[in-house]
Amino acid sequence: MKCPICGNDNGCHMDHGKDPMKCWCHNEQFPKVLPNAGVCICIDCVKELKTKELREEIVEAEKKFMLDALKSGGKGWAKHFFEDGVMVSASKNPNIVGRSNIEETMTKVFDGDFKLSWAPDLVEFSDDYSLCYSSGRYERSMNGELSYGKYLTIWKRIDEEWFVKLDIGN
């Protein structure tokens, strides 16, 4: 049969007289919301819908990350990292490893007149959707001076929630 979204063959084993238990759909992660078309959609459309759904999750996770940091400083920043998360440091400084070290470092940064805002321009996922990287531009205000830069964040999904595994900004 044809995929009701794109019109290509949906690859359904039942439609081709093959064992339905060996169909591609038994090994695929489906998005939470699928169109109710009464016909199986193809794997390409499933992946496109899943990627769109997860991209929206990452955009929301980035927004929550930023708002928590603005509201609660270093503590709000660090809570979005894994326990063994990493912030890549500038120049010859060692990387900041571990949520508690990240919180301690970022608490000092957020003390005073420090503001940071950002949004992802690019969001890409691993084939199994468990890892993601997002990148974009940020704006930083410190002591009345504005500066701009770029960032890259690597996210990992655990139990339907995204956490930062590694973060770097220039």
C-alpha positions as CSV (number, residue, x, y, z in Angstrom):
1,M,0.0,0.0,0.0
2,K,0.9,3.6,-0.3
3,C,2.0,5.8,2.5
4,P,-0.9,8.3,3.1
5,I,1.7,11.1,3.7
6,C,4.2,10.8,0.9
7,G,2.5,8.4,-1.5
8,N,5.5,6.0,-1.5
9,D,5.2,2.2,-0.7
10,N,4.8,1.9,3.0
11,G,6.9,-1.3,3.1
12,C,4.3,-3.1,5.3
13,H,5.0,-6.8,5.4
14,M,1.3,-7.6,5.7
15,D,0.6,-5.8,2.4
16,H,3.3,-7.9,0.7
17,G,2.2,-11.3,2.1
18,K,5.3,-11.5,4.4
19,D,5.5,-12.3,8.1
20,P,4.1,-9.2,9.9
21,M,6.3,-9.9,12.9
22,K,9.4,-9.3,10.8
23,C,8.1,-5.9,9.5
24,W,10.4,-2.9,9.9
25,C,7.8,-1.3,12.2
26,H,8.6,-3.7,15.0
27,N,12.1,-2.2,15.4
28,E,11.2,1.5,15.0
29,Q,10.5,4.1,17.6
30,F,7.3,5.9,16.6
31,P,6.4,9.5,17.4
32,K,3.9,10.0,20.2
33,V,1.4,11.4,17.7
34,L,0.7,9.8,14.3
35,P,-1.8,10.8,11.7
36,N,-4.9,8.7,11.9
37,A,-5.0,7.6,8.2
38,G,-6.1,4.0,8.6
39,V,-3.1,2.9,6.6
40,C,0.5,2.3,7.7
41,I,2.9,5.2,6.9
42,C,6.4,4.5,5.5
43,I,9.6,4.4,7.5
44,D,10.8,7.7,6.0
45,C,7.7,9.5,7.2
46,V,7.9,7.9,10.6
47,K,11.5,9.1,11.0
48,E,10.6,12.6,9.8
49,L,7.7,12.9,12.3
50,K,9.9,11.5,15.1
51,T,12.7,13.9,14.3
52,K,10.2,16.8,14.2
53,E,8.7,15.8,17.6
54,L,12.2,15.4,19.2
55,R,13.4,18.7,17.7
56,E,10.5,20.4,19.5
57,E,11.5,18.6,22.7
58,I,15.1,19.9,22.4
59,V,13.9,23.5,21.7
60,E,11.8,23.3,24.8
61,A,14.7,21.8,26.8
62,E,17.0,24.6,25.7
63,K,14.4,27.2,26.7
64,K,13.9,25.6,30.1
65,F,17.7,25.4,30.5
66,M,18.1,29.1,29.8
67,L,15.1,30.2,32.0
68,D,16.4,28.0,34.9
69,A,19.8,29.6,34.6
70,L,18.4,33.1,34.5
71,K,16.2,32.4,37.5
72,S,18.5,30.3,39.7
73,G,22.0,31.0,38.4
74,G,24.6,28.3,38.7
75,K,22.2,25.9,40.3
76,G,19.6,26.3,37.6
77,W,22.4,25.9,34.9
78,A,23.9,22.8,36.5
79,K,20.7,20.9,37.0
80,H,20.4,20.3,33.2
81,F,23.7,18.4,33.2
82,F,24.4,14.7,33.8
83,E,26.3,14.0,37.1
84,D,29.4,13.5,34.9
85,G,28.6,16.2,32.4
86,V,31.4,18.4,30.9
87,M,31.7,22.1,30.1
88,V,34.6,22.6,27.8
89,S,36.8,25.5,29.1
90,A,38.5,28.2,27.1
91,S,42.2,28.2,26.3
92,K,44.5,26.2,28.6
93,N,42.0,25.9,31.5
94,P,40.9,22.3,32.4
95,N,37.4,21.3,31.4
96,I,34.8,21.5,34.2
97,V,33.6,18.0,34.9
98,G,30.7,17.0,37.0
99,R,27.4,18.7,38.0
100,S,28.7,19.9,41.3
101,N,31.8,21.5,39.8
102,I,29.7,23.0,37.0
103,E,27.3,24.5,39.6
104,E,30.2,25.9,41.6
105,T,31.8,27.5,38.6
106,M,28.6,28.9,37.1
107,T,27.4,30.2,40.4
108,K,30.4,32.5,40.4
109,V,29.7,33.5,36.8
110,F,26.0,34.3,37.4
111,D,26.7,36.3,40.5
112,G,26.4,40.0,39.7
113,D,25.3,41.5,36.4
114,F,25.4,38.4,34.1
115,K,22.7,37.5,31.6
116,L,22.8,34.8,28.9
117,S,20.3,34.0,26.2
118,W,20.4,31.5,23.4
119,A,18.3,29.4,21.0
120,P,19.3,26.5,18.7
121,D,19.6,27.0,15.0
122,L,20.5,23.4,14.3
123,V,19.3,20.2,16.0
124,E,20.5,16.7,14.8
125,F,19.9,13.2,16.3
126,S,21.6,9.9,16.4
127,D,19.9,7.1,14.5
128,D,18.4,5.7,17.7
129,Y,17.3,9.1,18.9
130,S,19.2,8.8,22.2
131,L,21.8,11.5,21.5
132,C,21.4,14.9,20.0
133,Y,23.5,17.9,19.3
134,S,22.2,21.4,19.2
135,S,24.1,24.5,18.1
136,G,23.2,28.2,17.8
137,R,24.1,31.7,18.8
138,Y,24.1,33.2,22.2
139,E,24.0,36.8,23.6
140,R,25.7,37.6,26.8
141,S,25.4,40.7,28.9
142,M,28.0,41.3,31.7
143,N,28.7,44.6,33.4
144,G,26.6,46.4,30.9
145,E,28.6,45.1,27.9
146,L,27.0,42.8,25.2
147,S,28.9,40.1,23.5
148,Y,27.9,37.4,21.1
149,G,29.1,33.9,20.4
150,K,28.2,30.4,19.3
151,Y,27.6,27.2,21.2
152,L,27.4,23.5,20.8
153,T,25.6,21.2,23.3
154,I,25.5,17.4,23.2
155,W,22.3,16.1,24.8
156,K,21.5,12.5,26.0
157,R,18.0,11.2,26.5
158,I,17.2,9.2,29.6
159,D,13.7,8.1,30.5
160,E,12.0,10.6,28.2
161,E,14.1,13.5,29.6
162,W,17.1,15.3,28.0
163,F,20.3,16.1,29.9
164,V,23.5,17.9,28.8
165,K,26.5,15.6,28.4
166,L,28.8,18.2,27.0
167,D,28.6,22.0,26.4
168,I,31.0,24.4,24.7
169,G,30.7,28.0,23.8
170,N,33.2,30.5,22.3
